[in-house]
Amino acid sequence: MTLIGRTRARGIETLTLDSPHNRNALSAALVGELASCLGDCAKEDAVRAIVLTHTGNTFSAGADLKDPPDPAALVGLLRQIVELGKPVVARVTGHVRAGGLGLLAACDIAAASTESTFAFTEVRIGLAPAVISLTLLPRTDPRALARHYLTGERFDAAEAARIGLVTTAGDDVDAVLEPILDGLRRAAPEALAETKRLLTARVLETFDRDAADLTALSARLFASPHAREGMTAFLERRDPSWLV
């Protein structure tokens, strides 16, 4: 079963997360297929930029709790997006949760509809936003991120834009993206690649410094008793035992 749709128009390759049965959760299979599609795009001169979008009302619900990706594979995917020599633009018209926010932050530009909502839900199931911090910490407002990391509150597209999680938001996301994609089509490919390299240098420094530690932290937390209780409570649609 194909989990990533692909279309191309005037140099823009659109990759569509298409796993509606689990709200585009980051399963091992989806992470692997998306990495493969991105690798293909990187080799094709006809691709000027990539749009990453989704089917259904959820961009990504985060890690698939029934089939989670290896933390190293998720790190690899996030780094691949950051290092790719072509701009990657996220198009969001629905909800984004947990690990899906790391995917969003890996993109160079992100546009969201005003109907979109966001939440770092990890703490509510006994985890921490470990691996996804590689893309989030260098690119988002630290005080706002502290609140959203620690509480797991849901927030809207206006807040996401305010804190730097998304670039821009509007009622019609395609209208918002139109001038952005036009600008990318007008840019020289080599200039885009070098400009992206300037913009992502600090993010890649974070990968080089912290990826191993955050991968180990993620693996440890997933194996912890709190995470087992939190994930079980989530799947059983009940409150976890630590609720006070």
C-alpha positions in Angstrom: 0.0 0.0 0.0 1.4 3.4 -1.0 1.4 5.9 1.9 2.8 8.9 0.0 1.0 10.4 -3.0 3.1 12.2 -5.7 2.2 14.9 -8.2 4.2 17.5 -10.1 3.3 20.9 -11.6 5.7 23.5 -13.0 8.6 22.3 -11.0 6.8 21.8 -7.7 6.6 18.2 -6.5 3.8 17.6 -4.1 4.2 14.7 -1.6 1.0 13.9 0.2 0.9 11.9 3.4 -1.9 9.5 2.7 -2.5 7.2 5.6 -6.0 8.1 6.8 -6.6 5.0 8.9 -4.2 6.3 11.5 -4.4 10.1 10.8 -1.1 10.1 9.0 0.8 8.9 12.0 4.5 8.5 11.7 4.7 4.7 11.3 7.9 2.9 10.4 6.4 2.4 6.9 5.4 6.0 6.3 8.8 7.4 7.5 10.6 5.0 5.2 8.5 5.8 2.2 8.6 9.5 2.7 12.4 9.3 3.0 12.6 7.4 -0.3 10.4 9.9 -2.1 12.5 12.8 -0.8 15.6 11.0 -2.0 14.1 10.7 -5.5 13.2 14.4 -5.5 16.7 15.4 -4.5 18.1 13.7 -7.7 15.6 15.2 -10.2 16.7 18.5 -11.8 13.1 19.1 -12.9 12.0 19.5 -9.2 12.5 23.1 -8.0 10.8 22.7 -4.6 8.7 20.2 -2.7 5.3 20.7 -1.0 4.6 18.4 1.8 0.8 18.1 2.5 -1.8 15.5 3.6 -5.1 13.9 3.0 -7.9 14.1 5.6 -8.2 16.5 8.5 -4.8 15.7 10.1 -1.4 16.6 8.8 0.1 14.0 11.2 -1.0 12.7 14.6 2.6 12.1 15.6 4.3 8.7 16.2 2.2 5.6 15.4 2.0 4.0 18.9 1.2 0.6 17.3 4.1 0.7 14.8 6.5 3.5 15.9 9.5 4.3 13.8 13.0 3.6 15.1 14.1 6.9 16.7 17.2 6.9 14.4 15.0 6.6 11.4 13.0 9.6 12.4 16.2 11.6 13.1 17.3 10.6 9.6 14.1 11.8 8.0 14.2 15.1 9.8 17.8 15.7 8.8 17.1 14.7 5.3 14.5 17.4 4.9 16.8 20.0 6.5 19.8 19.0 4.3 17.9 18.5 1.1 19.2 20.9 -1.6 15.7 22.1 -2.5 13.2 24.0 -0.4 10.5 21.9 1.3 7.2 23.7 2.0 4.6 22.3 4.4 0.9 22.8 3.5 -1.3 22.2 6.5 -5.1 22.3 6.4 -5.8 20.2 9.6 -4.4 19.1 12.9 -0.8 18.5 13.8 0.3 16.7 16.9 3.5 15.6 18.7 6.0 14.1 16.2 4.1 15.7 13.3 5.3 19.1 14.6 8.9 18.0 14.3 8.2 17.2 10.6 6.6 20.6 10.2 9.5 22.4 11.8 12.0 20.6 9.5 10.4 22.2 6.5 11.9 25.5 5.3 8.5 27.2 4.9 5.2 26.2 6.4 1.7 27.5 5.7 -1.4 26.6 7.6 -5.1 27.2 7.3 -6.9 29.0 10.1 -8.7 25.7 10.8 -5.4 24.0 11.8 -4.7 23.1 15.4 -1.4 22.1 17.1 -0.4 20.4 20.3 2.7 18.8 21.8 0.9 15.9 23.5 3.9 13.8 24.5 3.9 14.8 28.2 0.3 13.6 28.5 1.3 10.0 27.5 4.5 9.9 29.6 6.9 10.9 26.9 8.9 14.0 26.0 9.3 15.8 22.6 12.9 14.5 22.4 13.9 13.8 18.8 11.6 16.5 17.3 13.4 19.1 19.4 16.2 18.9 16.9 14.2 21.0 14.5 11.9 22.8 16.9 14.4 24.3 19.4 16.4 26.3 16.8 13.4 27.6 15.0 10.7 28.5 17.5 10.2 31.0 20.4 11.7 29.4 23.5 9.3 30.8 26.1 6.2 29.8 24.1 7.7 26.4 23.4 8.3 25.9 27.1 4.6 26.4 27.7 3.4 24.2 24.9 5.9 21.4 25.6 5.1 21.3 29.3 1.3 21.5 29.2 0.3 19.8 26.0 -2.3 22.5 25.4 -3.9 22.8 22.0 -3.2 26.1 20.1 -4.3 27.6 16.9 -2.7 28.7 13.6 -2.3 32.3 14.7 -0.2 31.2 17.8 1.8 28.8 15.6 2.7 31.7 13.3 3.5 33.9 16.3 6.0 31.5 17.8 7.6 30.6 14.5 6.3 27.1 14.1 4.7 28.1 10.8 5.6 30.8 8.5 2.2 32.1 7.7 -1.5 31.3 8.1 -4.7 32.2 6.3 -8.2 31.1 5.6 -7.2 29.8 2.1 -3.8 28.1 2.5 -3.4 27.8 -1.3 -3.9 31.5 -1.8 -1.3 32.0 1.0 1.1 29.7 -0.8 0.7 31.1 -4.3 3.2 33.9 -4.0 5.6 31.7 -2.1 5.6 29.0 -4.8 5.8 31.7 -7.5 8.9 33.0 -5.8 10.5 29.6 -5.6 9.9 29.0 -9.3 11.6 32.3 -10.2 14.7 31.5 -8.2 17.8 29.8 -9.6 18.2 26.2 -8.4 21.9 26.7 -7.3 21.0 29.9 -5.5 18.2 28.2 -3.7 20.4 25.4 -2.6 23.1 27.7 -1.3 20.7 30.0 0.4 19.0 27.1 2.1 22.5 26.0 3.3 22.9 29.4 5.0 19.5 29.1 6.7 19.9 25.6 8.0 23.4 25.7 9.3 22.3 26.3 13.0 19.7 23.5 12.8 22.3 21.1 11.5 24.7 22.1 14.3 21.9 21.0 16.7 21.7 17.6 14.9 25.5 17.1 15.2 25.6 18.0 18.8 22.3 16.5 20.2 21.0 13.8 17.9 22.6 10.8 19.7 21.5 12.0 23.2 17.9 12.8 22.1 17.6 9.5 20.3 18.7 7.6 23.4 16.3 9.7 25.5 13.4 8.9 23.2 14.2 5.1 23.3 14.4 5.2 27.1 11.2 7.0 27.6 9.3 4.8 25.2 10.3 1.8 27.3 9.4 3.4 30.6 6.5 2.3 32.8 5.0 5.8 32.6 4.9 5.6 28.8 3.3 2.2 28.8 0.6 3.5 31.1 0.2 6.7 29.1 0.0 4.9 25.7 -2.4 2.3 27.1 -4.6 5.0 28.6 -4.6 6.8 25.3 -5.6 3.7 23.3 -8.3 2.9 25.9 -9.6 6.5 25.9 -9.2 6.9 29.6 -7.3 9.2 31.9 -3.8 8.0 32.9 -3.1 7.0 36.5 -1.1 10.1 37.3 -4.0 12.6 36.7 -4.6 14.6 39.9 
